[in-house]
Amino acid sequence: MTSQSTKSTDVRVTGVELYLLPVYPRVPLKFGRETLTFVNCARVRVTVTDRSGGTAEGWGETPLSVQWAWPSTLDYEPRRAAMEAFCQQLGPAWAEFDEVGHALEVGHAFLSRRLPELRKQFDRHSSVDEPLPLLAGLVCCSAFDVAMHDAYGKLVGRPVYETYNKEYMNRDLSHYLEPADDAATGAAAVDFHGKYPADYLVLPPKKKLPVWHLVGGLDPLQLDQLSGNEPDDGEPVLLADWIERDGLHCFKVKLRGDDAEWDYDRLVQVARIAARANQVHLTADFNCTVTDPEYVNRILDRLAENEPTIYRQILYVEQPFPYDLEANPIDVRSVAERKPLLMDESAHDWQLVRLGRSLGWTGVALKTCKTQTGALLSLSWARSHGMQLMVQDLTNPMLAQIPHVLLAAHADTMMGVESNASQFYPAASSLEAAVHPGVFRRRDGQFDLSTLGGPGFGYRVEQIGRTLPPPAGQWG
């Protein structure tokens, strides 16, 4: 064992189970140049054991959204199969991992030591013509990591966010994070010695969160745009009907990134429909499809000149540029001078957040699908360096929704949380919604998290009572 942990609450993973739960959107969801019509959710149960032999089980879940995690010109099916196969490889690796410590310490050790090795091993035997991207690897890994954090909280009998401190952790953040080199600007260096994630969290957490509604690139906005094939399930289809039912006032608009006229018109159309809501907030999401900052600047400048109210309503711009920052080190300061510019797909870990900041990015969109461990470290690095935060969705259904909204409740976000599972597959979460109605249905444009409590993530899995399929794998 490589850890020098010393606390009686230190744990190691001793058992893993993997389940695959299929989910079908009620309407297609467009990601950049691809469209999601089916997704398997990886649900994982992890058993941890402490130094005295005490055990606890925890749950984690992540939709394996191939189009988002692995953008490519390759066919969808080989990428889907590869991500599910990689989950099968992760299961025994987690069950055999001998690191001992707090959940974040074990998670960091796995991400830094085992995940790179496992991706290399996988690529050597893969029949896919591209290597498994880091982002896809993190998405697969996240269900295991989240489950371990849940199990740790259950073992110590505390909400897991109350354990990210000196009482439970063996090492401070200086063991994991390095500050930016701001010496040239005369700024004082950030010092992580004696600092823990809890120092950058909102404790106690917020119980109500404004919710961002996703306007997908394929979503009809007007009656004359309906095809006649829309679902007849009692849920809204048009944006105006969503606003009326859910009291929405925050709108994330998916754009193309290669058709400036369409993108401009789409923003204006959405904003004019949203005007019936109070205190409208907008964000533009280009999903990594832009290569020249001037593309974004021209759209923003045109709005500022012709539609100043809409321009003011844009709270931030999200990830216009290719997510591989190291291969595409674009200086984005000109965009950030106009609006806050948030990394999403690029923000795999805190090191890439640091690189992004040096290129001019001003904020980070956190996601639990890149692991709970990684989200906490990126949050701590970003907040300590004055960057703005959001918590963004991967269309999280069922259990995946709960750690997602809890991250937002504990982060000092710019404005609530993005969540769109209730738009695209509301029926998938019906059992969870019966126990946590405020977490799965938006009212007055907000989520109500008051039903979440207890140890770990407070899922209340036993009350939810979801029947699972046979395991896709069991280890340990």
Secondary structure, DSSP 8 states (H G I E B T S, - for coil): -------TT-EEEEEEEEEEEEE--SS-EEETTEEES-EEEEEEEEEEEETTS-EEEEEEEEE--HHHHS--SS-HHHHHHHHHHHHHHHHHHHHT----BSHHHHHHHIIIIIHHHHHHHHHHH--SSS---HHHHHHHHHHHHHHHHHHHHHHHTSBGGGGSSTTT-SS-GGGT------GGGT------TT--GGGGS-SS--SEEEEEEEE-TT---SGGG--S----SSS--SHHHHHHHH---EEEEE--SS-HHHHHHHHHHHHHHHTTSSS-EEEEE-TT----HHHHHHHHHHHHHH-HHHHHHEEEEE--S-S-TTT-----HHHHTTS-EEESTT-SSHHHHHHHHHHT--EEEE-GGG-HHHHHHHHHHHHHTT-EEEE--S---GGGHHHHHHHHHHS--SSSEE--HHHH-GGGGHHHHHH-HHHHS-BTTEEE-TT--SSBT---HHHH-----S-SEEE-
